[in-house]
Amino acid sequence: MAAKTLEYDVIVIGTGAGGGMAIKTLCEAGLTVCALNSGRRLDPAKDFRNHRQPYDMVYRGFGDPRKRDRYYHIENEYTDGLWEHGITYTTAPGTSWEWPRCHAVGGKTNFWGRSAARMGDIDFKTATLDGGYDVDWPVSYDEIAPFYSRVERMIGVASTVQGRPSNPDGEYLPPMKLRCLDHILARGCDSLGIPYLPDRLAQLTVAHQGHPPCHYCGNCTEGCDTGSFFSTPWFFLPLAEKTGKLELRTNAVVRSVLANDDGRARGVAYVDRETKQEVEVYARAVVVAASCVESARILLNSTSRQWPNGLGNSSGQAGRNLCDHLYGTTGYGYLPQLLGQPSFPDNVSASQVVWMPRWQNLRSPREEKFIRGYSIYPTGGCGEFPWYHDQIEGFGSQLKRDIKRHYPTPVSFYCQIPSLPSATNYVDIDPEVKDQYGIPVVRVHFQWGPNELLMWEHAKQATASVIRSAGGQGWGAGKEPYTPGWSLHETGTLRMGNDPKRFVTNRLGQTHDVSNVFVCDASVFLGCTDKTTTLSILAFALRTSEHLLDRLRGREI
């Protein structure tokens, strides 16, 4: 039998970007918050890389070969045990989907890539701009811009003012310095009319809000032990805990949102990982911020007499319109100008440093064979391992000398291509499979569409041109895009819109059907853009949290 607990003002499901913002905002406003996280809290001193080189690890950083085939692409020996494998998911026939999930407190903010660009009206008004595919977002850039500014001031974003119509400028810390390879590639891009600019990075180049600047030790994608890039455990949760208003419950795997007889939410049921017992916790309002697919799973599993198809799902749209970023290696090669040059730690921080923001279909929505547009991230130079070894012929001492000569020269490019919303891409509940806690699992239906694949081919051609124009030599490109789910940027399963018959949430992230349930993750987005999702999750979550506060203070919920 479920154990009863005291009532809170708000329950927040998830402690990642959206959940962390909601927790901080609500606690600082004086509300009592119960935050539920499906995994444990991390200890940076024990769980993160802490300056160990691959040769310091038992398996040289690759992980135990007896279980390495079960790693997600983002996972390695440094993060072994920090990514979710105990709670399964299924895929429909014809679907290939990788769903990396960090179950630790802070979620994927512990390990994210830190690219933090704003979306703009070119993204929010896409249907109008490209002739009516899908619908416009129910918000304008002018409305969300102040929230972007507040978030940038909170977390610190390093970049430059760039004045591009597709990428609104923000409030920035000094950018990371360009490398030799960047100056060479930038000249090649300039000759082609392709932008090559400092990325917008939520990684500190100077001290900010009590956090030290990055010292480029190489920890980033294995967790930062100094708090020099944004993550909720370093930036938001300490502020929330300081208020005395937060109770954080770890190892709490949410089963469902509970509903009263009137259909309104009364709390959340979860299973304690350690005791395997089901627990119920109650509150005046519930914030769902478990991540795009997981949030849809929770609401679809929240069935009752009032909500036979899932709580807040009278529209039948919960789980629909799953979108993702198509990632893939669009080209790689080397810059002969750098042969034999001294080695520098170009990639030691695993920082992106630069990007090639969308340049397609800006003057007209039909300049290309595809609609909308994509961005590309260049990388290169001296890394921990000479990945280009199989491009160089020879053996013995001569091979070693050639590898060393090429060490500063390699360059590689990968794309960030937004998928279009499609009725065939969605998640539902598997009718037969349950996880180890007896909770029905999510089932994914997804395939890349023709628009994304046209962009993929275009990106490969553009990358090859950049390498040539920069005086480089091309080695090749990826034969296929990476597996869907690779980007960890899925969006769209609980989309916002003004019509309750077509959308799950309203323009403020509040479910149309249930006035005291709010969603604070990328599931409310109408789809992907050429930008990453985290900064926008934070901005929209801040807006939604303040709307929730207004409703609670006005006794409207």
C-alpha positions as CSV (number, residue, x, y, z in Angstrom):
1,M,0.0,0.0,0.0
2,A,1.3,3.5,-0.8
3,A,2.6,5.5,2.0
4,K,1.0,8.9,2.5
5,T,3.1,12.0,3.1
6,L,2.5,15.7,3.8
7,E,1.3,18.1,1.1
8,Y,3.6,20.5,-0.7
9,D,2.9,23.5,-2.8
10,V,4.5,21.9,-5.9
11,I,5.9,18.6,-6.9
12,V,8.6,18.8,-9.6
13,I,9.4,15.7,-11.6
14,G,13.0,15.9,-12.8
15,T,16.0,17.9,-11.9
16,G,17.5,18.6,-15.3
17,A,17.4,22.0,-17.1
18,G,13.7,22.6,-16.9
19,G,13.1,20.9,-13.6
20,G,16.1,22.7,-12.0
21,M,14.9,26.1,-13.2
22,A,11.4,25.3,-11.8
23,I,12.8,24.2,-8.5
24,K,15.0,27.3,-8.1
25,T,12.3,29.7,-9.2
26,L,9.5,28.2,-7.0
27,C,11.7,27.8,-3.9
28,E,13.1,31.3,-4.1
29,A,9.5,32.6,-4.2
30,G,8.8,30.9,-0.9
31,L,6.9,27.8,-2.1
32,T,7.5,24.3,-0.6
33,V,8.8,22.0,-3.3
34,C,9.2,18.2,-3.4
35,A,11.6,17.3,-6.3
36,L,11.6,13.8,-7.5
37,N,14.6,12.4,-9.3
38,S,14.8,8.8,-10.6
39,G,18.5,8.3,-9.7
40,R,21.0,9.2,-7.1
41,R,22.9,12.4,-6.3
42,L,26.5,12.6,-7.7
43,D,29.6,13.4,-5.9
44,P,32.0,15.2,-8.3
45,A,35.0,14.1,-6.3
46,K,34.1,10.4,-6.8
47,D,32.0,10.3,-9.9
48,F,33.7,12.7,-12.3
49,R,37.0,12.3,-14.3
50,N,39.1,14.5,-12.0
51,H,42.0,15.0,-14.4
52,R,42.7,11.3,-15.0
53,Q,44.1,10.5,-18.4
54,P,42.8,7.4,-20.3
55,Y,46.0,5.5,-19.5
56,D,45.2,6.1,-15.8
57,M,42.0,4.1,-16.1
58,V,41.7,0.3,-15.7
59,Y,40.5,-0.2,-19.2
60,R,42.2,2.9,-20.7
61,G,39.0,4.8,-20.8
62,F,37.1,2.4,-23.0
63,G,35.4,0.5,-20.2
64,D,35.1,-3.1,-19.2
65,P,34.9,-5.1,-22.5
66,R,32.4,-7.5,-20.9
67,K,29.8,-4.8,-20.9
68,R,31.1,-2.1,-23.2
69,D,28.7,-3.2,-26.0
70,R,25.9,-2.0,-23.8
71,Y,27.2,1.6,-23.5
72,Y,25.4,4.5,-25.2
73,H,27.6,6.5,-27.6
74,I,28.0,9.2,-25.0
75,E,29.1,6.8,-22.3
76,N,32.6,5.6,-21.4
77,E,34.6,4.3,-18.5
78,Y,34.6,7.8,-16.9
79,T,30.8,7.8,-16.7
80,D,30.2,4.1,-16.1
81,G,27.2,3.7,-13.9
82,L,25.8,7.2,-14.4
83,W,23.6,6.5,-17.4
84,E,20.2,4.7,-17.2
85,H,20.2,1.1,-18.2
86,G,17.8,-0.4,-15.7
87,I,14.6,1.1,-17.1
88,T,14.1,-0.2,-20.6
89,Y,12.2,1.1,-23.6
90,T,11.1,-0.5,-26.9
91,T,11.1,0.5,-30.5
92,A,8.4,-0.2,-33.1
93,P,9.3,-2.3,-36.2
94,G,11.4,-0.2,-38.6
95,T,12.6,2.1,-35.8
96,S,16.2,2.5,-34.7
97,W,16.4,4.8,-31.6
98,E,19.1,5.3,-29.0
99,W,17.7,6.9,-25.8
100,P,20.6,7.8,-23.5
101,R,19.3,9.0,-20.1
102,C,21.3,10.2,-17.1
103,H,19.3,9.2,-14.1
104,A,21.5,11.1,-11.7
105,V,20.4,14.4,-10.1
106,G,20.8,17.1,-12.7
107,G,20.2,14.7,-15.6
108,K,22.0,15.5,-18.8
109,T,23.0,18.9,-17.6
110,N,25.9,17.1,-16.0
111,F,27.3,16.1,-19.4
112,W,25.8,18.3,-22.1
113,G,27.6,19.9,-25.0
114,R,26.9,23.4,-23.7
115,S,26.0,25.0,-27.0
116,A,23.4,27.7,-26.0
117,A,21.9,29.7,-28.9
118,R,18.6,31.5,-28.8
119,M,15.8,30.6,-31.0
120,G,14.2,33.5,-33.0
121,D,11.1,34.4,-34.9
122,I,12.6,32.6,-37.9
123,D,12.0,29.5,-35.8
124,F,8.8,30.5,-34.0
125,K,7.1,31.6,-37.3
126,T,8.2,28.8,-39.5
127,A,4.8,27.9,-40.9
128,T,4.2,31.5,-42.0
129,L,7.7,31.9,-43.5
130,D,7.9,28.6,-45.4
131,G,4.4,28.5,-46.7
132,G,2.3,26.7,-44.1
133,Y,4.1,23.5,-43.2
134,D,2.8,22.6,-39.7
135,V,1.9,25.6,-37.5
136,D,3.6,28.7,-36.0
137,W,4.6,28.6,-32.3
138,P,2.1,30.5,-30.1
139,V,4.9,32.9,-28.9
140,S,7.0,35.5,-30.5
141,Y,10.7,36.2,-30.0
142,D,10.0,39.6,-28.4
143,E,7.9,37.8,-25.8
144,I,10.6,35.2,-24.9
145,A,13.7,37.4,-25.4
146,P,13.7,38.9,-21.8
147,F,13.6,35.3,-20.4
148,Y,16.6,34.4,-22.6
149,S,18.5,37.4,-21.2
150,R,17.7,36.5,-17.6
151,V,18.9,32.9,-18.2
152,E,22.1,34.1,-19.9
153,R,22.9,36.3,-16.9
154,M,22.2,33.4,-14.5
155,I,24.3,30.7,-16.2
156,G,26.9,32.6,-18.2
157,V,27.2,32.2,-21.9
158,A,30.4,32.9,-23.8
159,S,30.1,34.2,-27.3
160,T,30.1,37.3,-29.5
161,V,27.5,39.6,-31.0
162,Q,27.1,38.4,-34.5
163,G,24.1,40.2,-36.1
164,R,22.7,37.3,-38.0
165,P,18.9,37.2,-38.7
166,S,18.7,33.5,-38.0
167,N,20.5,33.7,-34.6
168,P,19.4,36.5,-32.2
169,D,22.2,37.9,-30.1
170,G,22.3,37.7,-26.4
171,E,24.2,38.9,-23.3
172,Y,27.6,37.2,-23.4
173,L,30.8,36.6,-21.5
174,P,34.1,36.9,-23.6
175,P,34.3,34.1,-26.2
176,M,36.8,31.3,-26.3
177,K,39.8,32.1,-28.4
178,L,40.0,30.7,-31.9
179,R,42.6,28.1,-32.8
180,C,44.9,28.1,-35.8
181,L,42.7,25.7,-37.5
182,D,39.7,28.0,-37.0
183,H,41.4,30.9,-38.7
184,I,42.2,28.7,-41.7
185,L,38.7,27.3,-41.9
186,A,37.1,30.7,-41.4
187,R,38.9,32.0,-44.5
188,G,37.6,29.0,-46.5
189,C,34.1,29.7,-45.3
190,D,34.3,33.4,-46.0
191,S,35.1,32.6,-49.7
192,L,31.9,30.5,-49.8
193,G,29.6,32.9,-48.0
194,I,29.2,30.5,-45.1
195,P,29.4,31.8,-41.5
196,Y,32.1,30.5,-39.2
197,L,31.7,32.1,-35.8
198,P,32.3,31.6,-32.1
199,D,29.6,29.3,-30.7
200,R,27.3,30.4,-27.9
201,L,28.7,28.3,-25.0
202,A,27.4,27.9,-21.4
203,Q,31.0,27.5,-20.3
204,L,32.7,30.1,-18.3
205,T,35.6,32.0,-19.7
206,V,35.7,34.3,-16.7
207,A,34.4,33.9,-13.2
208,H,30.6,34.3,-13.0
209,Q,28.0,34.2,-10.3
210,G,30.5,32.7,-7.8
211,H,31.7,30.0,-10.2
212,P,35.3,29.9,-11.5
213,P,36.3,30.0,-15.1
214,C,37.0,26.9,-17.1
215,H,40.6,25.8,-16.9
216,Y,40.3,23.5,-19.9
217,C,41.1,20.2,-18.1
218,G,39.1,18.0,-20.4
219,N,36.4,17.0,-18.0
220,C,33.4,18.5,-19.7
221,T,31.5,15.6,-21.2
222,E,32.4,13.4,-18.2
223,G,31.2,16.0,-15.7
224,C,32.8,19.2,-14.4
225,D,34.3,19.0,-10.9
226,T,34.6,22.8,-10.6
227,G,31.2,24.0,-11.7
228,S,32.6,26.0,-14.6
229,F,29.8,25.2,-17.0
230,F,26.1,25.3,-16.3
231,S,24.5,22.3,-14.6
232,T,21.7,22.3,-12.2
233,P,23.6,20.6,-9.3
234,W,26.2,23.4,-9.5
235,F,24.0,26.4,-10.3
236,F,20.4,26.0,-9.3
237,L,19.9,23.3,-6.7
238,P,22.3,24.9,-4.1
239,L,20.2,28.1,-4.4
240,A,17.0,26.2,-3.9
241,E,18.3,24.3,-0.9
242,K,19.5,27.5,0.7
243,T,15.9,28.6,1.0
244,G,14.9,25.7,3.2
245,K,11.9,25.1,1.0
246,L,13.2,22.1,-1.0
247,E,12.9,18.4,-0.3
248,L,14.8,16.4,-2.9
249,R,13.8,12.7,-3.1
250,T,16.3,10.6,-5.1
251,N,15.9,7.1,-6.6
252,A,12.2,8.0,-7.1
253,V,11.0,6.4,-10.4
254,V,7.7,8.1,-11.2
255,R,4.8,5.9,-12.2
256,S,2.1,8.4,-12.8
257,V,0.4,11.7,-11.9
258,L,-2.5,11.1,-9.6
259,A,-5.9,12.7,-10.3
260,N,-8.9,13.6,-8.1
261,D,-12.4,12.8,-9.0
262,D,-12.7,16.2,-10.7
263,G,-9.8,15.3,-12.9
264,R,-7.3,17.7,-11.4
265,A,-3.9,16.5,-10.2
266,R,-3.5,15.7,-6.5
267,G,0.0,14.3,-6.5
268,V,2.4,11.8,-7.9
269,A,3.0,8.1,-7.4
270,Y,6.6,6.8,-7.6
271,V,8.5,3.7,-6.9
272,D,11.5,3.8,-4.6
273,R,14.4,2.2,-6.4
274,E,15.9,0.9,-3.1
275,T,12.8,-0.5,-1.3
276,K,10.8,-1.2,-4.5
277,Q,7.8,0.2,-2.6
278,E,5.3,2.6,-4.2
279,V,5.0,6.0,-2.5
280,E,2.5,8.8,-3.1
281,V,3.2,12.4,-2.5
282,Y,0.7,15.2,-2.7
283,A,0.7,18.9,-3.8
284,R,-1.3,21.8,-5.1
285,A,0.4,21.6,-8.5
286,V,2.7,19.3,-10.4
287,V,5.5,20.3,-12.8
288,V,6.5,17.6,-15.3
289,A,10.1,18.0,-16.4
290,A,11.4,14.5,-16.8
291,S,12.6,15.1,-20.4
292,C,10.7,15.0,-23.7
293,V,10.0,11.3,-24.1
294,E,9.9,10.5,-20.4
295,S,7.4,13.2,-19.6
296,A,5.1,11.9,-22.3
297,R,5.4,8.4,-20.9
298,I,4.4,9.6,-17.4
299,L,1.3,11.4,-18.7
300,L,0.3,8.5,-20.9
301,N,0.6,6.2,-18.0
302,S,-1.4,8.5,-15.8
303,T,-4.7,6.8,-16.6
304,S,-7.9,7.0,-14.5
305,R,-11.6,7.1,-14.9
306,Q,-11.4,10.8,-15.8
307,W,-8.4,10.2,-18.1
308,P,-8.6,6.8,-19.8
309,N,-6.1,7.8,-22.5
310,G,-3.6,9.6,-20.1
311,L,-3.9,12.6,-18.0
312,G,-4.3,15.8,-20.0
313,N,-4.7,13.9,-23.3
314,S,-8.2,14.7,-24.4
315,S,-6.6,15.9,-27.7
316,G,-5.0,12.6,-28.3
317,Q,-1.8,14.4,-29.0
318,A,0.3,13.3,-26.0
319,G,3.4,11.6,-27.4
320,R,2.8,12.7,-31.0
321,N,5.1,14.7,-33.2
322,L,8.4,13.4,-31.8
323,C,11.2,15.4,-33.4
324,D,15.0,15.0,-33.1
325,H,18.2,16.5,-34.5
326,L,19.9,14.4,-37.2
327,Y,23.5,14.2,-36.4
328,G,26.3,12.8,-38.6
329,T,29.8,13.4,-39.7
330,T,29.4,15.5,-42.9
331,G,33.1,15.5,-43.7
332,Y,36.6,15.1,-42.3
333,G,40.1,15.8,-43.6
334,Y,43.3,17.7,-42.7
335,L,45.0,21.0,-43.2
336,P,48.4,20.6,-44.8
337,Q,49.3,24.1,-43.6
338,L,49.6,22.7,-40.1
339,L,51.8,19.7,-40.9
340,G,54.6,19.4,-38.4
341,Q,53.5,22.4,-36.3
342,P,53.9,22.3,-32.5
343,S,51.1,20.5,-30.7
344,F,48.6,22.5,-28.7
345,P,45.7,21.3,-26.5
346,D,43.1,22.3,-29.1
347,N,40.5,19.8,-28.0
348,V,41.5,19.2,-24.4
349,S,38.3,20.8,-23.0
350,A,36.0,19.0,-25.4
351,S,34.6,22.4,-26.1
352,Q,32.9,23.2,-29.4
353,V,34.5,26.7,-29.6
354,V,32.9,27.5,-33.0
355,W,29.9,26.8,-35.2
356,M,28.6,27.4,-38.6
357,P,25.0,28.7,-37.9
358,R,22.2,28.3,-40.4
359,W,22.9,30.1,-43.7
360,Q,20.3,28.3,-45.9
361,N,16.9,29.7,-46.9
362,L,17.4,33.0,-45.2
363,R,16.5,35.3,-48.1
364,S,13.7,33.0,-49.3
365,P,12.2,29.9,-47.8
366,R,12.6,28.0,-51.1
367,E,16.2,28.7,-52.0
368,E,17.1,25.1,-51.5
369,K,15.4,21.8,-52.2
370,F,14.5,21.6,-48.5
371,I,12.7,23.9,-46.2
372,R,14.2,25.6,-43.1
373,G,17.8,25.0,-42.3
374,Y,20.6,23.4,-40.3
375,S,23.9,24.3,-38.6
376,I,27.3,22.6,-38.5
377,Y,29.9,22.2,-35.8
378,P,33.5,22.1,-36.8
379,T,36.2,20.5,-34.6
380,G,39.7,19.4,-35.0
381,G,43.3,19.7,-33.9
382,C,45.2,17.8,-31.2
383,G,43.0,15.4,-29.4
384,E,43.6,12.7,-26.8
385,F,43.8,10.1,-29.5
386,P,44.8,10.3,-33.2
387,W,41.5,9.2,-34.6
388,Y,42.9,9.7,-38.1
389,H,45.4,6.9,-37.8
390,D,43.7,4.7,-40.4
391,Q,44.0,7.5,-43.0
392,I,47.8,7.3,-42.9
393,E,49.7,4.4,-44.6
394,G,52.9,2.8,-43.3
395,F,54.1,1.0,-40.2
396,G,56.8,1.2,-37.6
397,S,58.8,4.4,-36.9
398,Q,57.8,6.1,-40.1
399,L,54.1,5.7,-39.3
400,K,54.7,7.1,-35.9
401,R,56.5,10.1,-37.4
402,D,53.6,10.7,-39.9
403,I,51.0,10.5,-37.2
404,K,52.9,13.1,-35.1
405,R,53.3,15.4,-38.2
406,H,49.5,15.2,-38.7
407,Y,48.6,15.6,-35.1
408,P,47.7,19.3,-35.3
409,T,46.1,19.0,-38.7
410,P,42.8,17.0,-38.6
411,V,39.4,18.7,-39.0
412,S,36.0,17.2,-38.8
413,F,32.5,18.5,-39.1
414,Y,29.1,17.2,-37.8
415,C,25.7,18.5,-38.6
416,Q,22.7,19.5,-36.5
417,I,19.7,19.0,-38.8
418,P,16.1,19.5,-37.4
419,S,13.5,16.9,-38.3
420,L,10.1,18.1,-39.3
421,P,7.0,17.1,-37.2
422,S,5.4,14.0,-38.7
423,A,2.4,12.0,-37.8
424,T,4.5,8.8,-38.2
425,N,7.0,9.9,-35.5
426,Y,5.7,9.5,-32.0
427,V,5.9,7.6,-28.7
428,D,3.2,5.5,-27.1
429,I,3.0,2.9,-24.3
430,D,4.1,-0.6,-25.1
431,P,1.0,-2.8,-24.5
432,E,3.1,-5.8,-23.3
433,V,6.4,-4.7,-21.8
434,K,6.9,-3.4,-18.3
435,D,10.1,-2.3,-16.6
436,Q,11.6,-3.8,-13.5
437,Y,9.2,-1.7,-11.3
438,G,6.1,-2.9,-13.1
439,I,5.6,0.3,-15.0
440,P,4.6,0.1,-18.7
441,V,7.5,1.3,-20.9
442,V,7.5,3.8,-23.7
443,R,7.6,2.6,-27.3
444,V,9.3,4.8,-29.9
445,H,8.2,5.1,-33.6
446,F,10.7,7.2,-35.6
447,Q,12.3,7.5,-39.0
448,W,14.2,10.3,-40.7
449,G,12.1,12.1,-43.3
450,P,13.0,13.3,-46.8
451,N,13.6,16.9,-45.8
452,E,16.2,15.9,-43.2
453,L,17.9,13.6,-45.7
454,L,18.1,16.4,-48.3
455,M,19.8,18.6,-45.7
456,W,22.2,15.7,-44.9
457,E,23.3,15.5,-48.5
458,H,23.6,19.3,-48.8
459,A,25.7,19.5,-45.6
460,K,28.1,16.9,-46.9
461,Q,28.6,18.9,-50.1
462,A,29.0,22.2,-48.1
463,T,31.6,20.6,-45.8
464,A,33.6,19.2,-48.7
465,S,33.6,22.7,-50.3
466,V,34.8,24.3,-47.0
467,I,37.7,21.9,-46.7
468,R,38.8,22.5,-50.3
469,S,38.4,26.3,-50.0
470,A,40.5,26.3,-46.8
471,G,43.3,24.5,-48.7
472,G,42.7,21.3,-46.9
473,Q,42.6,17.7,-48.1
474,G,39.3,15.7,-47.7
475,W,39.4,12.2,-46.3
476,G,35.7,11.4,-46.5
477,A,32.4,11.7,-44.8
478,G,30.0,9.6,-42.9
479,K,28.0,7.1,-45.0
480,E,24.9,7.4,-42.9
481,P,23.5,9.8,-40.3
482,Y,23.9,8.7,-36.7
483,T,21.1,6.7,-35.0
484,P,18.0,8.8,-34.2
485,G,18.2,9.8,-30.5
486,W,22.0,10.5,-30.8
487,S,21.6,14.2,-30.2
488,L,19.7,13.9,-26.9
489,H,17.6,16.9,-28.3
490,E,14.2,15.2,-28.8
491,T,11.3,17.6,-28.8
492,G,7.6,17.9,-29.4
493,T,5.6,15.2,-27.5
494,L,3.5,17.6,-25.4
495,R,3.3,20.5,-27.8
496,M,2.1,24.0,-26.9
497,G,-0.7,25.7,-28.8
498,N,-3.8,27.7,-28.4
499,D,-6.3,25.0,-29.5
500,P,-7.0,22.4,-26.8
501,K,-8.2,20.0,-29.5
502,R,-4.8,20.0,-31.2
503,F,-2.3,20.7,-28.5
504,V,-1.6,19.3,-25.0
505,T,-0.2,22.4,-23.3
506,N,-1.0,26.1,-23.8
507,R,1.4,28.8,-24.7
508,L,2.6,29.0,-21.0
509,G,3.3,25.3,-20.6
510,Q,0.1,24.6,-18.6
511,T,-1.9,21.5,-19.8
512,H,-5.2,22.5,-21.4
513,D,-7.1,19.8,-19.6
514,V,-5.6,20.0,-16.1
515,S,-5.1,23.5,-14.7
516,N,-2.6,22.5,-12.0
517,V,-0.2,20.4,-14.2
518,F,2.6,22.3,-16.0
519,V,5.4,21.0,-18.3
520,C,8.9,22.4,-18.2
521,D,11.0,20.6,-20.8
522,A,11.4,20.3,-24.6
523,S,8.3,18.3,-25.0
524,V,6.3,21.5,-25.2
525,F,8.4,22.7,-28.2
526,L,6.7,22.5,-31.6
527,G,9.7,20.9,-33.1
528,C,13.5,21.2,-33.6
529,T,15.4,24.1,-35.0
530,D,19.0,24.4,-36.1
531,K,19.8,25.3,-32.4
532,T,20.2,23.1,-29.4
533,T,17.4,22.9,-26.9
534,T,18.9,23.6,-23.4
535,L,18.9,27.4,-23.3
536,S,15.3,27.4,-24.7
537,I,14.2,24.8,-22.1
538,L,15.6,27.1,-19.4
539,A,13.9,30.2,-20.8
540,F,10.5,28.6,-21.3
541,A,10.7,26.9,-17.9
542,L,11.4,30.2,-16.2
543,R,8.4,31.7,-18.0
544,T,6.2,28.7,-17.1
545,S,7.3,28.7,-13.4
546,E,6.5,32.3,-13.0
547,H,3.1,31.7,-14.6
548,L,2.5,28.9,-12.1
549,L,3.5,31.3,-9.2
550,D,1.0,33.8,-10.4
551,R,-1.7,31.2,-10.5
552,L,-1.0,29.9,-7.1
553,R,-0.8,33.4,-5.5
554,G,-4.1,34.3,-7.1
555,R,-5.6,31.1,-5.8
556,E,-6.6,30.1,-9.3
557,I,-5.3,26.6,-8.8
